[in-house]
Amino acid sequence: MEHVKGRIFRDFTIPGVSPAERSAIYVAMIETLAQLHSLNVHSLQLEGYGIGAGYCKRQVSTWTKQYQAAAHQDIPAMNQLSNWLMKNLPDNDNEENLIHGDFKLDNIVFHPTQSRVIAVLDWELSTIGHPLSDLAHLSVFYFWPRTVPFLNQSSHFQEDIGIPSMEELISIYSRCRGITPILPNWNFFLALSYFKMAGILQGVYSRYLLGNNVSENSFLFASVVQPLAETGLQLSKRTLRTAPPHGDTTQQLFAQSKRGQEVLSQVKHFMKQHILPAEKEVIEFYAQNENSENKWEKPLVIDKLKEMAKAEGLWNLFLPAISGLNQVDYALIAEETGKCFFAPDVFNCQAPDTGNMELLHLYGNEKQKQQWLEPLLQGSIASCFCMTEPDVASSDATNIECSIQRDGDSYVINGKKWWSSGAGNPKCKIAIVLGRTENTSASRHKQHSMILVPMSTPGVEVIRPLSVFGYMDHLHGGHFEIHFNQVRVPASNLILGEGRGFDIAQGRLGPGRIHHCMRIVGLAERALQIMCTRATQRVAFKKKLYSHEVVAHWIAESRIAIEEIRLLTLRAAHKIDTLGSSGAKKEIAMIKVAAPRAACKIVDRAIQVCGGAGVSQDYPLANMYALTRTLRLADGPDEVHLSAIAALELGDQARSLRAKV
C-alpha cells in the first residue's frame, strides 16, 4: 500500500466543479467499477477470498439478523422488505466476482487535476459476490427519499448539473463489461441496498443508545430507518428501466428530464398492464350501482390499483415539490392518464383535489397543511372547490355573492354554490370556498377571500347532484349544489388573508387548467384510436370505412389537430416551468380554448364512424364528448379566455410597436 495525492469528494453533487468535469468524474468512477468486476478471480487466485455461491441469500440473512438484534422499535417495512428479499432471490445467485462492498464516491481518490481514478479506499467489506450489489449501492442516491436529508451532502440528486442518469451510468458500465444494459433483478439489488443501509443505521443508533457511539449525528438515525425501508419496499415493487430510452423525435422541442422519461415509461407500463384491463370492470360497477345507495362509492379494483401505484412511487405526480417533475414532464404523463377516465384517480392526480392540493401547498399555513394537505396527499380524504354560484354569472368572478363575514374569532359563511365537483365522494371532508369579504376601500378584485370549510360543519347543506348531459359523474363524486347557512368556522381557516381570493384563484387555476388540457390530449388520442380501429373493421357500400374519402380525411384532420394541441400544451407547460403561471397566462388561455374544441371535434368524428354504437355504453365516446364539451365552460368559458388572449396580444403588440419607435 502506498500514499497517493489526490482528491476525495464527500458530497456526491461535487460542488465547485463544472458540469463537464462532474460528468467526467462519474464516468471515471463507473469505468473503474466495471474494471474491478471484470477481474478474473481464478487468474488472481482469489477463489478462497469469499464463501462462494449464494451471496445474495447470505446478505439478506446477515442483515436481517443484525437489524433484529439492534431494533429498538417495530418497523413493519423492514420485516416486509426482509421477507420479500428472501422470497425473490436472483436465479443467478451463483455469480462469483470480486466486489468492493462499499463502492461509492467518497471511497475513491481522484487525480489532483484530472478526472481519473488513482485509488480505491476501504476494502474491508470486499469479498467474492454478485457485482450488481456494488452497482446498486452506487445508485441509491437516484432514489433517495426527499424527506430524508443526506448526511454531509448539500442537496438531493439534481438533473442538469452534469451527473449522468442512472441509465447512462449502467450503459457505460455494461459496455465496459461487455454485458447487456438490461439488468435482471435490478429492483432486488436496489431494495437490498436500502435494506442494508437501514440495518446499518439501526445499528449505529443502537450503539448510541448504549453510549458506545461518539458520532454527534447518531441520534438522527432513529428517524431514518423507516423511510429507507419504505423506499426499499417501494423499489421492490417497481419495474425499473436500466437501458437508456430511445430518442423520441416528437418530443425534442420540449424535452423531458431523465426522471420524467423514467416516470412516463412506468406510467405507460402501469396503464397497459393494470388500468386499461380493469376498465370494463369499473364501467360495469357504475352501471350496476347507478341507482343504488353505493353509487358514490368507488369499486374495490380502484383502491387496489391505488395501492399498487403508490407502491411503485407513481403518486402525486402533479406536484413538482413532491414528484421532482416539471410541468413539461407532467404534461406527457397526464396525456397518458387521459386515455382512461379513472386513471388520474389511481395516481392521486384527479381534479378537483390536484388544484386544492396545489392551493394548500402554495398558500396554506403550516397548520392548514398538516390538517388538510397531508391527508389529501396520502389519499385518505378528498375535497371539493366551491366557487360557481347559481344566481350570478360566475364567469365574471367579481359577481360572486357568497359572504364570508368576520365575527370575533370566527368567520360566518352564507351563500349558494353549485358545480362543486367531488362533494358526493364519501371521502370528501373539506371544501375550499370562495366568497366575499367586502372591503369598500379595496378594488373589486380585492373583495373576495378563500376559506376552508369542513363538510361536517353545521349549516353545510348538500342539496342535489347536477347531471352533465345526463351523466352523474359518480367516479369523481359528482357535481353538487351546496348551500352554506350561517356556517361558522375558526378565523384560522382563512387562506392567506382577507381579499386574497383572486390571487389564490389565479395560482390555482393556472396549473389546473393546463392539467385538464394535458389529459384532453390523451383522451383525443384514445378517441382517434377507436375511430381508426372501427374504420378498419367495418364495411359499408362494399368497402372498408377508411376507404371512404370523408373518413380518411377525418382521421388525417384528427391527427393534425392532436399534434397541434400537444405542442401548444407543451409550450404552455414550458412557459410555466420557466416564467411561472403569471408569465404563461396567454399560453394557458390559448390551450384552454384550443384543446377542448379540438377534442370535441375528434370525439364527434369517432362517434360518426362508430354509428349507433358510438353513443351507447359499449364505447366511452359519449362520456368523452360530455367531458370535453363541459371543459369549454369549466375553469372559465371559451369567450372569457378569448377576450383575455386578445387583451394580452394587443398589449404585446403595443409594447413591440413602442420598442420599434
HELIX and SHEET records of a PDB file:
HELIX    1   1 PRO A   19  SER A   38  1                                  20    
HELIX    2   2 GLU A   47  TYR A   49  5                                   3    
HELIX    3   3 TYR A   55  ALA A   70  1                                  16    
HELIX    4   4 PRO A   76  LYS A   87  1                                  12    
HELIX    5   5 LEU A  105  ASN A  107  5                                   3    
HELIX    6   6 PRO A  131  SER A  139  1                                   9    
HELIX    7   7 VAL A  140  PHE A  143  5                                   4    
HELIX    8   8 MET A  166  ARG A  177  1                                  12    
HELIX    9   9 TRP A  186  LEU A  209  1                                  24    
HELIX   10  10 SER A  218  SER A  223  5                                   6    
HELIX   11  11 VAL A  225  SER A  236  1                                  12    
HELIX   12  12 THR A  249  GLN A  251  5                                   3    
HELIX   13  13 LYS A  258  PHE A  270  1                                  13    
HELIX   14  14 MET A  271  ILE A  275  3                                   5    
HELIX   15  15 LEU A  276  ALA A  278  5                                   3    
HELIX   16  16 GLU A  279  GLN A  288  1                                  10    
HELIX   17  17 LEU A  300  ALA A  311  1                                  12    
HELIX   18  18 PRO A  320  SER A  323  1                                   4    
HELIX   19  19 GLN A  327  THR A  337  1                                  11    
HELIX   20  20 ALA A  343  VAL A  346  1                                   4    
HELIX   21  21 ASP A  353  TYR A  363  1                                  11    
HELIX   22  22 GLU A  366  GLN A  368  1                                   3    
HELIX   23  23 LYS A  369  LEU A  373  3                                   5    
HELIX   24  24 GLU A  374  GLN A  378  1                                   5    
HELIX   25  25 ALA A  397  ASN A  399  5                                   3    
HELIX   26  26 ARG A  444  LYS A  446  5                                   3    
HELIX   27  27 HIS A  474  HIS A  476  5                                   3    
HELIX   28  28 ALA A  491  ASN A  493  5                                   3    
HELIX   29  29 GLY A  501  GLN A  537  1                                  37    
HELIX   30  30 LEU A  545  SER A  547  5                                   3    
HELIX   31  31 GLU A  549  GLY A  583  1                                  35    
HELIX   32  32 LYS A  585  CYS A  610  1                                  26    
HELIX   33  33 GLY A  611  VAL A  615  5                                   5    
HELIX   34  34 LEU A  621  THR A  630  1                                  10    
HELIX   35  35 ASP A  638  LYS A  660  1                                  23    
SHEET    1   A 2 ASN A  97  ILE A  99  0                                        
SHEET    2   A 2 THR A 127  GLY A 129 -1                                        
SHEET    1   B 2 ILE A 108  PHE A 110  0                                        
SHEET    2   B 2 VAL A 117  VAL A 120 -1                                        
SHEET    1   C 3 ALA A 382  CYS A 386  0                                        
SHEET    2   C 3 CYS A 428  ARG A 436  1                                        
SHEET    3   C 3 HIS A 448  PRO A 454 -1                                        
SHEET    1   D 4 SER A 403  ASP A 407  0                                        
SHEET    2   D 4 SER A 410  SER A 421 -1                                        
SHEET    3   D 4 HIS A 479  PRO A 490 -1                                        
SHEET    4   D 4 VAL A 460  PRO A 465 -1                                        
SHEET    1   E 2 VAL A 539  ALA A 540  0                                        
SHEET    2   E 2 LYS A 543  LYS A 544 -1                                        
END                                                                             
